Amino acid sequence: MEVNPPKQEHLLALKVMRLTKPTLFTNIPVTCEEKDLPGDLFNQLMKDDPSTVNGAEILMLGEMLTLPQNFGNIFLGETFSSYISVHNDSNQVVKDILVKADLQTSSQRLNLSASNAAVAELKPDCCIDDVIHHEVKEIGTHILVCAVSYTTQGGEKMYFRKFFKFQVLKPLDVKTKFYNAESDLSSVTDEVFLEAQIQNITTSPMFMEKVSLEPSIMYNVTELNSVTQAGECVSTFGSRGYLQPMDTRQYLYCLKPKKEFAEKAGIIKGVTVIGKLDIVWKTNLGERGRLQTSQLQRMAPGYGDVRLSLEAIPDTVNLEEPFHITCKITNCSERTMDLVLEMCNTNSIHWCGISGRQLGKLHPSSSLCLALTLLSSVQGLQSVSGLRLTDTFLKRTYEYDDIAQVCVVSSAVEVEA
C-alpha cells in the first residue's frame, strides 16, 4: 500500500491583505424612559460611549472610523491595492527569496510585482513587504496569484503559491441614445445629440467628479449640462454632485461635424465613431474610480439618393391664405441627376404653382433651394405632403409625404357694433 509522503512545511509564511480605507461607524442608540427598570443607565452608557456625539447621543451620528473586517466590494474603475508580506518563521537564514504577484482575469495575466529581483537573504523573524496597485478594467472573477521561491541553508530550492479570488462588480449602468437634428439652415450636415443615462447601481452614494465626452476626430462637442444664472455657469444638477444608490442622471451633449470632414464627405454616411464617455467619481472617504466607455458608434440616418429638407416654414398660417416654404434638395448619391418636380394636392393642402417643373442637373453632394407656395382649405394641424421628384436619367421617382406640419387657423375679422 502506497502512502503519500507528509506535506513539507515551509520556512516562510505569506500574508496577503487588501488595503482599503475605513468606514464611518454608526452607533445604534438604546434608550428607555426614566420610570423603566434600567432608569438612567442606558443614557449614561451612551454618554460614556466614545462613538457618540456629545449632546446628541440618541442620534445615529458617529465620530469613529471602523477598520475593514473583510475584503469588501471592489468595482470596475477603482484601484485594487494589496499588501504582501513574506515572513521568515524559522530559525535559519533563507536565501534567494523571490516574490511574484500576478493578477489573472478571464482575458489576460498581469504581473503586479514592484520588483522582479530576488532578495539575497532573509534572517529569522524578518520580512519582505510589498504593496501592489492595479486599476481594475474588467468585470468578473479575478485571481491574485502570489508565488514565493527561496533556497534553504542546505541548498534545497523551495517553492509555493497561494491563490486569492475576488469578484469585480459593475458600479454604473450607462445607456446612450442618439438624436439627429439640423445643425443650421445652410448646412447639409446634421448635429448629433447624445443623451447618456448614468445610474448608480452600488449601495453607497457617489460624488460625480466628472462626466465628459471625448469626441472623435470628426466631431466637435458642446456640453449641455449647465445653465447661466446671474453671470455664473451653474450645473443643471444643482450645487451637490452626489448620486444616490439606484438614482439616474441624464447628461446631454451636442456633436457637430468638423468643417473639413463635412466638406469632404458632403454628408456623413454609414456607421461613424462619435467618441467615448469619461466618468470619474469618488466614494466613501474619497476613493476615486474612473470608467471609460468603449467608442460609441452611431448609424447616420439614411436619406436615400435624394434628400429633401425644409429650410423655412411658418408655424401658423391663415385659412385659405397662401403661405410660403423653402425646401432644400440634396443629391446624396454618387451620380448626377436630372430632376423634375411634381406637386400633388391633398384634401387639405393645395400647391400653388406649375407641376412638372424641370429643376435641371444636380451633381453629387450638391443641393438647391426651392421657394414653394401652398394654401390650406381645412383648419387644424395639417401635414404638408405631395412632393414628387423624378430622375429622368433612371426614370426613378422619389415620394415625399408628411414633410412637416403647420397649424391652420381662421383669420380674425373685427366686426363693429
C-alpha positions as CSV (number, residue, x, y, z in Angstrom):
1,M,0.0,0.0,0.0
2,E,1.5,3.3,-1.1
3,V,1.4,6.1,1.5
4,N,1.6,9.7,0.4
5,P,4.6,11.5,2.0
6,P,3.7,14.1,4.6
7,K,3.4,17.7,3.3
8,Q,6.6,19.6,3.9
9,E,6.3,22.8,6.0
10,H,7.8,25.9,4.5
11,L,10.2,28.2,6.3
12,L,8.4,31.3,5.0
13,A,4.9,32.5,5.7
14,L,2.9,34.5,3.2
15,K,0.3,37.0,4.2
16,V,-1.8,39.0,1.8
17,M,-4.2,41.8,2.8
18,R,-6.3,44.2,0.8
19,L,-5.7,47.9,1.5
20,T,-8.9,49.8,1.8
21,K,-10.0,52.9,3.6
22,P,-12.0,52.7,6.9
23,T,-15.7,53.3,7.1
24,L,-17.7,55.5,9.4
25,F,-19.0,53.8,12.5
26,T,-22.7,54.4,13.3
27,N,-23.8,53.7,16.9
28,I,-27.3,52.3,17.4
29,P,-28.8,54.0,20.4
30,V,-30.7,52.1,23.0
31,T,-32.9,54.2,25.3
32,C,-35.7,53.9,27.8
33,E,-37.8,56.1,29.9
34,E,-36.7,57.0,33.4
35,K,-39.7,55.2,35.0
36,D,-38.5,51.9,33.4
37,L,-36.4,49.5,35.3
38,P,-33.0,50.5,33.8
39,G,-33.7,54.1,34.8
40,D,-30.9,56.4,33.5
41,L,-28.5,53.5,32.9
42,F,-28.8,53.4,29.1
43,N,-28.5,57.2,28.7
44,Q,-25.4,57.2,30.9
45,L,-23.8,54.4,28.9
46,M,-24.3,56.3,25.7
47,K,-22.8,59.4,27.1
48,D,-19.7,57.4,28.1
49,D,-19.5,55.7,24.7
50,P,-16.7,57.3,22.7
51,S,-18.5,56.7,19.4
52,T,-21.4,59.1,20.2
53,V,-21.6,62.8,19.7
54,N,-21.8,64.9,22.9
55,G,-25.3,66.4,23.3
56,A,-26.7,64.2,20.6
57,E,-26.2,60.7,22.0
58,I,-29.6,59.4,20.9
59,L,-29.0,60.4,17.3
60,M,-27.2,57.9,15.0
61,L,-24.2,60.2,14.5
62,G,-20.8,58.6,14.7
63,E,-17.4,60.0,15.4
64,M,-15.3,56.9,14.9
65,L,-13.9,55.0,12.0
66,T,-14.0,51.3,11.6
67,L,-11.2,49.3,10.1
68,P,-12.4,46.9,7.3
69,Q,-13.3,43.4,8.6
70,N,-13.4,41.7,5.3
71,F,-12.4,42.0,1.7
72,G,-15.4,44.2,0.8
73,N,-16.6,45.1,-2.7
74,I,-14.4,46.3,-5.5
75,F,-15.9,47.9,-8.5
76,L,-14.8,48.4,-12.1
77,G,-12.7,51.5,-12.5
78,E,-11.4,51.5,-8.9
79,T,-7.8,50.8,-7.9
80,F,-7.1,47.5,-6.2
81,S,-4.4,47.8,-3.6
82,S,-2.9,44.9,-1.7
83,Y,-0.2,44.4,1.0
84,I,2.0,41.4,0.6
85,S,4.3,40.2,3.4
86,V,6.7,37.3,3.5
87,H,7.9,36.5,7.0
88,N,10.7,34.1,8.0
89,D,9.2,31.9,10.7
90,S,12.2,29.7,11.0
91,N,15.4,30.0,13.0
92,Q,17.7,29.8,9.9
93,V,18.7,32.2,7.2
94,V,16.9,31.9,3.9
95,K,18.5,32.9,0.7
96,D,17.5,34.0,-2.8
97,I,13.9,34.9,-2.0
98,L,11.7,35.9,-5.0
99,V,8.2,37.0,-4.5
100,K,5.9,37.4,-7.6
101,A,2.3,38.6,-7.7
102,D,0.2,38.1,-10.8
103,L,-3.4,39.1,-11.4
104,Q,-5.3,36.7,-13.6
105,T,-8.5,37.7,-15.4
106,S,-10.7,36.0,-18.0
107,S,-8.6,37.5,-20.8
108,Q,-5.1,38.2,-19.5
109,R,-2.5,37.7,-16.8
110,L,-0.7,40.8,-15.4
111,N,2.5,41.0,-13.4
112,L,2.0,43.3,-10.4
113,S,5.3,42.8,-8.6
114,A,7.1,46.0,-7.9
115,S,10.5,44.3,-8.3
116,N,11.4,41.1,-10.0
117,A,14.8,40.9,-8.4
118,A,15.5,38.3,-5.7
119,V,16.4,39.2,-2.2
120,A,19.8,37.8,-1.3
121,E,18.9,36.6,2.2
122,L,16.2,36.9,4.9
123,K,17.1,36.4,8.6
124,P,14.8,34.8,11.1
125,D,11.9,37.0,12.3
126,C,12.4,39.4,9.3
127,C,10.0,40.0,6.5
128,I,9.8,41.3,2.9
129,D,7.0,43.7,2.3
130,D,5.5,44.9,-0.9
131,V,2.4,46.9,-1.9
132,I,0.8,46.4,-5.3
133,H,-1.7,48.6,-7.1
134,H,-3.8,47.9,-10.2
135,E,-6.7,49.9,-11.8
136,V,-9.4,47.3,-12.4
137,K,-10.5,47.4,-16.0
138,E,-12.5,44.2,-16.3
139,I,-15.6,42.9,-14.5
140,G,-15.9,39.3,-13.3
141,T,-13.7,36.9,-11.5
142,H,-10.1,38.0,-10.7
143,I,-7.5,35.7,-9.1
144,L,-4.4,37.1,-7.4
145,V,-1.6,34.5,-7.6
146,C,1.3,35.0,-5.2
147,A,4.3,32.8,-5.7
148,V,7.3,32.6,-3.4
149,S,10.6,30.8,-4.2
150,Y,13.7,30.5,-1.9
151,T,16.7,28.4,-1.0
152,T,17.3,26.9,2.4
153,Q,20.7,26.8,4.1
154,G,21.1,23.2,2.9
155,G,20.8,24.4,-0.7
156,E,17.4,23.0,-1.3
157,K,15.2,25.1,-3.6
158,M,11.6,25.6,-2.3
159,Y,8.5,27.0,-4.0
160,F,4.9,27.6,-3.1
161,R,1.9,29.6,-4.3
162,K,-1.3,30.9,-2.9
163,F,-4.5,32.0,-4.7
164,F,-6.9,34.7,-3.7
165,K,-10.1,35.0,-5.7
166,F,-12.4,38.1,-5.7
167,Q,-15.2,39.5,-7.9
168,V,-15.1,42.8,-9.6
169,L,-18.6,44.4,-9.8
170,K,-20.2,46.9,-12.1
171,P,-20.6,50.3,-10.4
172,L,-22.6,52.2,-13.1
173,D,-25.2,51.3,-15.7
174,V,-24.6,53.5,-18.7
175,K,-27.1,53.8,-21.5
176,T,-26.8,56.1,-24.5
177,K,-29.3,57.5,-27.1
178,F,-28.7,59.4,-30.2
179,Y,-30.9,62.1,-31.7
180,N,-30.5,63.7,-35.1
181,A,-31.2,67.4,-35.8
182,E,-30.5,70.0,-38.4
183,S,-27.4,72.0,-37.4
184,D,-28.4,75.1,-39.3
185,L,-30.4,76.2,-42.3
186,S,-27.4,76.4,-44.7
187,S,-25.7,73.1,-44.0
188,V,-26.3,69.7,-45.3
189,T,-24.7,68.0,-42.2
190,D,-26.6,67.1,-39.1
191,E,-25.9,67.8,-35.5
192,V,-26.0,64.8,-33.2
193,F,-27.4,65.0,-29.7
194,L,-26.1,62.3,-27.3
195,E,-28.0,61.5,-24.2
196,A,-26.1,59.5,-21.6
197,Q,-28.1,57.9,-18.8
198,I,-25.9,57.1,-15.8
199,Q,-27.3,55.0,-12.9
200,N,-25.5,54.3,-9.6
201,I,-26.1,50.6,-9.0
202,T,-23.9,50.4,-5.9
203,T,-25.1,50.5,-2.3
204,S,-23.4,53.8,-1.4
205,P,-23.7,57.4,-2.8
206,M,-21.2,58.6,-5.3
207,F,-19.8,62.1,-5.9
208,M,-19.7,62.6,-9.6
209,E,-16.5,64.5,-10.1
210,K,-16.5,64.5,-13.9
211,V,-18.7,63.2,-16.7
212,S,-17.4,64.3,-20.1
213,L,-17.5,63.2,-23.7
214,E,-14.2,62.8,-25.6
215,P,-15.2,63.2,-29.3
216,S,-13.6,61.5,-32.2
217,I,-11.5,63.5,-34.7
218,M,-14.7,64.0,-36.9
219,Y,-16.7,66.0,-34.3
220,N,-16.6,69.0,-32.0
221,V,-18.6,68.6,-28.8
222,T,-20.6,71.0,-26.7
223,E,-21.8,70.1,-23.2
224,L,-25.4,71.0,-22.4
225,N,-25.3,70.2,-18.7
226,S,-25.1,73.7,-17.3
227,V,-27.1,77.0,-17.4
228,T,-26.1,80.6,-16.8
229,Q,-27.5,82.3,-13.8
230,A,-26.5,85.8,-12.7
231,G,-23.5,85.6,-14.9
232,E,-22.3,82.3,-13.5
233,C,-22.3,78.8,-15.0
234,V,-24.3,76.5,-12.8
235,S,-24.8,72.8,-13.2
236,T,-28.3,71.6,-14.1
237,F,-28.0,69.1,-11.3
238,G,-27.6,71.7,-8.6
239,S,-24.7,72.5,-6.3
240,R,-24.3,69.0,-5.0
241,G,-22.9,66.4,-7.3
242,Y,-24.0,63.3,-5.3
243,L,-25.7,60.4,-7.0
244,Q,-27.6,58.3,-4.5
245,P,-27.9,54.5,-4.9
246,M,-30.1,53.4,-7.8
247,D,-30.6,57.1,-8.9
248,T,-30.1,58.0,-12.6
249,R,-28.9,61.2,-14.3
250,Q,-29.2,62.3,-17.9
251,Y,-26.2,64.1,-19.4
252,L,-26.7,65.8,-22.8
253,Y,-24.0,66.6,-25.4
254,C,-24.2,68.2,-28.9
255,L,-21.8,67.0,-31.5
256,K,-21.2,68.9,-34.7
257,P,-19.1,67.5,-37.6
258,K,-15.9,69.4,-38.2
259,K,-15.8,71.6,-41.3
260,E,-13.1,69.6,-43.1
261,F,-15.0,66.3,-42.8
262,A,-18.3,67.9,-43.7
263,E,-16.9,69.5,-46.8
264,K,-15.0,66.3,-47.8
265,A,-17.9,63.9,-47.4
266,G,-20.8,66.2,-48.0
267,I,-23.0,64.1,-45.8
268,I,-21.5,61.8,-43.2
269,K,-22.9,58.4,-44.0
270,G,-22.9,54.9,-42.5
271,V,-21.5,54.0,-39.1
272,T,-19.4,56.7,-37.6
273,V,-17.4,56.8,-34.3
274,I,-18.8,59.5,-32.0
275,G,-16.3,59.3,-29.1
276,K,-16.2,57.8,-25.6
277,L,-17.5,58.9,-22.2
278,D,-15.0,59.6,-19.4
279,I,-16.6,59.2,-15.9
280,V,-14.8,60.0,-12.7
281,W,-16.4,59.6,-9.3
282,K,-15.5,59.3,-5.6
283,T,-17.0,57.0,-2.9
284,N,-16.8,56.7,0.9
285,L,-13.8,58.6,2.1
286,G,-12.6,60.0,-1.3
287,E,-11.8,56.7,-3.0
288,R,-11.6,57.5,-6.7
289,G,-13.0,55.5,-9.5
290,R,-12.7,56.0,-13.2
291,L,-14.6,54.4,-16.1
292,Q,-14.2,55.0,-19.8
293,T,-16.7,53.5,-22.2
294,S,-15.7,51.9,-25.5
295,Q,-16.0,54.0,-28.6
296,L,-19.7,54.9,-29.2
297,Q,-20.9,54.3,-32.7
298,R,-23.8,56.0,-34.4
299,M,-25.6,54.9,-37.6
300,A,-26.1,58.0,-39.7
301,P,-29.7,58.4,-40.9
302,G,-30.3,57.1,-44.4
303,Y,-31.6,59.7,-46.8
304,G,-31.5,57.6,-49.9
305,D,-30.4,59.1,-53.2
306,V,-32.2,62.4,-52.8
307,R,-32.7,64.2,-49.5
308,L,-35.4,66.8,-49.1
309,S,-35.3,69.1,-46.1
310,L,-37.1,72.2,-45.0
311,E,-35.2,75.5,-44.6
312,A,-38.1,77.7,-43.6
313,I,-41.8,77.1,-42.8
314,P,-44.3,79.2,-40.7
315,D,-45.7,77.7,-37.6
316,T,-49.1,79.1,-38.0
317,V,-50.9,80.1,-41.2
318,N,-54.4,81.5,-42.0
319,L,-57.1,79.5,-43.6
320,E,-57.4,79.9,-47.4
321,E,-54.4,82.3,-47.5
322,P,-51.2,81.4,-49.4
323,F,-48.1,80.8,-47.4
324,H,-44.5,80.1,-48.4
325,I,-42.0,77.4,-47.6
326,T,-38.4,76.9,-48.6
327,C,-37.1,73.4,-49.4
328,K,-33.6,72.2,-50.0
329,I,-32.9,69.2,-52.3
330,T,-29.6,67.4,-51.9
331,N,-28.1,64.8,-54.1
332,C,-26.8,62.1,-51.7
333,S,-25.8,59.7,-54.5
334,E,-22.6,59.4,-56.4
335,R,-24.1,60.2,-59.8
336,T,-25.5,63.3,-61.5
337,M,-29.3,63.6,-61.5
338,D,-31.7,65.4,-63.8
339,L,-34.7,66.2,-61.6
340,V,-38.4,67.0,-62.3
341,L,-40.6,68.4,-59.6
342,E,-44.2,67.3,-59.4
343,M,-46.8,68.6,-56.8
344,C,-49.8,66.6,-55.8
345,N,-52.7,68.2,-53.9
346,T,-54.3,66.6,-50.9
347,N,-57.7,67.1,-49.3
348,S,-56.4,69.9,-47.1
349,I,-53.2,71.2,-48.6
350,H,-53.1,72.7,-52.1
351,W,-49.9,73.6,-54.0
352,C,-49.8,76.9,-55.9
353,G,-47.6,76.7,-59.0
354,I,-46.7,74.6,-62.0
355,S,-46.3,70.9,-61.5
356,G,-43.8,69.0,-63.7
357,R,-41.2,71.8,-63.5
358,Q,-37.7,71.0,-64.7
359,L,-35.1,71.5,-61.9
360,G,-32.1,70.7,-64.1
361,K,-29.0,68.7,-63.4
362,L,-27.8,68.2,-59.8
363,H,-24.3,66.9,-59.2
364,P,-23.3,64.5,-56.3
365,S,-23.2,66.2,-52.9
366,S,-24.8,69.4,-54.4
367,S,-28.0,71.0,-53.4
368,L,-30.5,73.6,-54.5
369,C,-33.2,75.6,-52.7
370,L,-36.8,76.0,-53.9
371,A,-39.4,78.5,-52.7
372,L,-42.9,77.0,-52.9
373,T,-46.3,78.4,-52.2
374,L,-49.2,76.5,-50.6
375,L,-52.8,77.1,-49.4
376,S,-54.8,75.2,-46.8
377,S,-58.6,74.7,-47.0
378,V,-59.0,72.9,-43.7
379,Q,-58.4,74.3,-40.2
380,G,-56.2,72.5,-37.6
381,L,-52.9,70.8,-37.7
382,Q,-52.2,69.9,-41.3
383,S,-49.5,67.8,-42.8
384,V,-47.5,69.1,-45.8
385,S,-47.4,66.2,-48.3
386,G,-47.5,65.5,-52.0
387,L,-44.0,66.4,-53.4
388,R,-42.5,64.1,-56.1
389,L,-39.0,64.2,-57.6
390,T,-38.3,62.2,-60.7
391,D,-34.8,61.5,-62.0
392,T,-35.2,61.4,-65.8
393,F,-31.9,59.6,-66.3
394,L,-33.0,56.4,-64.4
395,K,-36.8,57.1,-64.6
396,R,-37.0,56.8,-60.8
397,T,-39.5,58.7,-58.7
398,Y,-38.9,59.7,-55.1
399,E,-42.0,60.5,-53.0
400,Y,-42.1,62.9,-50.0
401,D,-45.1,62.9,-47.7
402,D,-45.5,64.2,-44.2
403,I,-42.6,66.6,-44.7
404,A,-43.8,69.0,-41.9
405,Q,-46.9,70.2,-40.1
406,V,-48.5,73.6,-39.9
407,C,-51.3,74.9,-37.7
408,V,-54.1,76.4,-39.8
409,V,-56.3,79.0,-38.1
410,S,-59.2,81.1,-39.3
411,S,-58.3,84.8,-39.9
412,A,-59.6,87.1,-37.3
413,V,-62.2,89.7,-38.5
414,E,-63.2,92.6,-36.4
415,V,-66.9,93.5,-36.5
416,E,-68.0,96.9,-35.4
417,A,-71.2,97.0,-33.2
